[in-house]
């Protein structure tokens, strides 16, 4: 494939498509933590963007190196996303149910954020197959465009979630947990 406007448009559209799950999870994080600082918002959006960039590159590398070894793993991708998001969402649901009025909801931990990043981007591994004809530089540029789009979309999700999280107060954790579980089920069902 050659450099063209189509390449950039396709990369940006891939970014939008891949960022939708991360957007929803970002909204849930914002709902759960309405007092989130801008710095933390940047860090969360950055984690999602990094995973959305790394997964297609990992898929691209697999296509060019160990395709036969990797193919069996694609069957597990929806299961992994479902398990991770159900676990994180279930934990948020429990925290929301146990929440007492006036008590601040717990922020997502670093480990929880990494799990969210993996769960929302694991399907992006398959994008490596669709960009297999790209050379190494084009694959990296595509991944960087996907990351930039993801960062912007996740930041918007955090802002939206934070705004509504303030209004929903103690019940935001329940809503955020339910959203995460729904996303996991949606990823799983859409893969069938």
Order of alpha helices (4+ residues) and beta strands (2+ residues): alpha-alpha-alpha-alpha-alpha-alpha-alpha-alpha
